[in-house]
């Protein structure tokens, strides 16, 4: 007997792409509730590959860059910190010591207690851009709460 819901999607190739969207085969999943469910259901195999776990159903997924993206940046409650919102709807304090810039000037930070790397979507990146400062040696820092934090290049 066929099961409704997740089973129907399990037969396709599921991927999470750099643009912060979920895809089944080559078709973008536009339903925000399904996208949120998938983002909250990401798990990691011992070999570092990813899968979705919804109840007892499992499906392998392809992750193009990072399993999480920063969708929004908000000012923290005390004014000296920032809060990032990830694609799974979770909010957490930005740890500015984890900021790094990669190829094509893509900004990343660590999330989920430092376990995962998250890519900043363009709108979240722009929210921070007014805080960026260039240093004399050509590098960049971010100013948060009167402190300057270096933004490291990825290796």
Secondary structure, 3 states (H helix, E strand, C coil): CCCCCHHHHHCCCEEECCCCCEEECCEECCCHHHHHHHHHCEEECCCCCEEEEECCEEEEEEECCCCEEEEEEEECCCCCCEEEEECCCCEEECCHHHCEECHHHCEEEEECCCCEEEEECHHHHHHHHCCEEECCCCCEEEEECCEEEEEEECC
